[in-house]
Amino acid sequence: MKQLPMILVFKHFFYKNYVGLSLWPFIFLKSDAFKEDTVLINHEKIHLRQQEELLILPFYILYISEWLLRSIWYLDSYRAYQNISFEREAYSNESQSDYLSQRKSFSFIKYLCG
């Protein structure tokens, strides 16, 4: 049985509309109310899985690199964020509560293009 992630709440940690962040092995939330948001928690758990399979540090390097490249491409940092492959996988599957149980390793790769 997989251990549940530790969820911490930091109200002043987030920028604008962002409400959750995964920094392995933790999920940080903007408020206690978000602990009940199963879609948000699943989204963040998808990121934790991505971080694990890339051995954590390479995930952050790839994430930031992809965001920088896409920021240049789109000339819009928020649009760049929305198109990061890791985010695209998480947003596409966050509503599927069983996604992680059937997810294949490195599934984010299929979200790199498009």
Phi, psi and omega in degrees: 000130182285136179288140178289146180289153175278127182252125180240148181247126176226104186293328187256018185268344192252146180264130175048240187270003180286135184235350181213153180206136177252120172233102189314129007258024185251154167244123177257134180236155181286330179207162179301328182301329182288347176298335181270355182276094186295329179292314178299314181298318178296319177303312181291325176295325176299317177297321178299320178296316178301317180296316178300312186291337176263012178061038170066287184301314177302329176302309183295322178296313179294318181300309181294319178298315180294320178297317179297313180298316180290330176296320177292315182298312184269344186055036183202111185293326179289318177296323176299313178304314182297336184256006173295134184304321180296319179289320180299317177297314183296314180295323181292335188237004185297334181277351180267101185298336181261008185304313184295332180287340180243359182293135175274150179303144177060031179297337180298337183300323181291351179260003180295320181253148175124000000 
